[in-house]
Amino acid sequence: MQSDFTYMNGQLCAEKVSVSKLAEECGTPLYIYSRSHLIRQYRALADAMKSVQPQIYFAIKSNSNLAVIRTLADQGAGADVVSGGELFRARKAGVPADKIVFAGVGKTAAEIDYALKEGIKFFTVESEPELQRISDRAEAMGVTGRVAIRVNPDVDPKTHKYTSTGKAENKFGVDLTRAERAYDLAARLPGVEVAGMHMHLGSPIMTPTPYAEALQKVRPMCEALKKEIPTFKHLDIGGGLGIAYRFEQDPLDPRDFASAVLPLLHGLDLQIGMEPGRFITGNAGILVTRVEYVKESLEKQFVIVDAAMNDLIRPPLYGAHHEIISVVQTTERAFGDVVGPICESGDFMAENRELPAVEEGDLLAVLSAGAYGFVMASNYNSRGRAAEVMVEGERAEVVRTRETWDDLIRGETIPEWTNS
Ligand SMILES: Cc1ncc(COP(=O)(O)O)c(C=O)c1O
């Protein structure tokens, strides 16, 4: 079980706070985050990699709650952002602009202008047209845009096809064979300065091998570019480090990761960047949900809960596995599915599984829900998004209130001319 969510006297606790009590006070579905877990994961990675003193840019796409970002910023983390909205969040949470990197294949002119105005550390650039656009916008503003070309090393991270990003067939980055051309262009463009190189292979990656393979490919190019371009000072090796989603799974140990990649980074004399998201947030969060009905069918039992695919879409989207446990400890077992109330057969949290035996009104906790959980939530079926709570020791606080029905219709109008 996730170490910060354990049973005490038969009651599931988030650190030292009773999950039942939080569910009573805040309602369900409810996301709960352990602040201690966030800090421990961050430190474990920073410590394992300390011989290269990496700048960790927390990938806020994994969990962009302001309290989460602030917790990590207080530890020294910067932010990896992929939209103007994420940049706005990072700045609101107190991340200094010079610790922010901006990735993504489709940055708009408005987003580029905003990032240039803020003075971010660098853009990770995914194409030649994007380089041109950053240069044009920067020139028009009378500033310089720092850029790191995102290279696509064509390495298979052996993960779900929707979350593989460093293979030749993916839309991300510039192929190694074209990267030289992109660097030539960057060096010639008047509005940009080459800050370095970026790569990100995909996620979740459970062994260090793909990173080592990719670094072997890009290291010679970094060495050559460093000699040619005096401003080439950064190598950002991306995120994607995996976590255990199953009880029996071994998580990727940051020390093993470090022993595989450090030899390929030592001696490069570049500022090393990393962009972990899930590794820090994944097992820092759970989703608590209440059982509405237990429905028996011919083949199995359906446990119908008040959380749905709009709250946590990973199981139907990626076929992802999340362990599900009861909030009041039980040894009794049942077999079936945990499903939500949304009108889609894809609305499930677990399928054909041995589960804790529960009845109407009981609480369940969906584990490993801290990354790509709330951030992917939607209002489908006009369901308000869940509340989020952060705990540390015996303290707990709501860090995002539950959406109301009024929140759902905010900004909508009915044109007068539709009145008959
Ligand atoms: C460029 C980039 N960096 C970092 C990440 C973070 O990945 P993870 O949360 O698996 O560490 C992603 C995930 O999509 C990404 O696209």
PDBQT file of the ligand as one rigid body, heavy atoms in Angstrom, charges set to zero:
ROOT
HETATM    1  C1  LIG A 501       7.671  17.005 -22.049  1.00  0.00    +0.000 C 
HETATM    2  C2  LIG A 501       7.195  16.279 -20.846  1.00  0.00    +0.000 A 
HETATM    3  N1  LIG A 501       7.918  16.339 -19.723  1.00  0.00    +0.000 NA
HETATM    4  C3  LIG A 501       7.521  15.696 -18.602  1.00  0.00    +0.000 A 
HETATM    5  C4  LIG A 501       6.368  14.931 -18.574  1.00  0.00    +0.000 A 
HETATM    6  C5  LIG A 501       5.983  14.277 -17.293  1.00  0.00    +0.000 C 
HETATM    7  O1  LIG A 501       5.823  12.917 -17.366  1.00  0.00    +0.000 OA
HETATM    8  P1  LIG A 501       5.661  12.093 -16.031  1.00  0.00    +0.000 P 
HETATM    9  O2  LIG A 501       4.511  12.667 -15.279  1.00  0.00    +0.000 OA
HETATM   10  O3  LIG A 501       5.374  10.711 -16.429  1.00  0.00    +0.000 OA
HETATM   11  O4  LIG A 501       6.937  12.221 -15.277  1.00  0.00    +0.000 OA
HETATM   12  C6  LIG A 501       5.605  14.805 -19.738  1.00  0.00    +0.000 A 
HETATM   13  C7  LIG A 501       4.387  13.983 -19.753  1.00  0.00    +0.000 C 
HETATM   14  O5  LIG A 501       3.617  13.938 -20.658  1.00  0.00    +0.000 OA
HETATM   15  C8  LIG A 501       6.024  15.512 -20.904  1.00  0.00    +0.000 A 
HETATM   16  O6  LIG A 501       5.311  15.444 -22.042  1.00  0.00    +0.000 OA
ENDROOT
TORSDOF 0
